[in-house]
């Protein structure tokens, strides 16, 4: 399993619009590219959000993906318009895993 961690610096007052666009982009990547989806996190820094995307493999993440659809393109443009900058912070191969989806 492969994880990509992203940092997004969002323009002041654009967090809501960014989060809506991020969700649409993430749905398209999940549906069209074979990812396991993603999570978006609020950070302790003003206007900075952190995204965590999970993939079956690094190779699947690195593949050239041809995303289609007007709604995807519009959401991608909106997401970019909300950003000051973004970057991939980490590219991680999972070595050990005990993350659970339910409480014990």
Helices and strands as residue ranges (DSSP letters): E 2-10, H 15-33, E 35-42, E 48-55, H 58-62, H 70-81, E 83-93
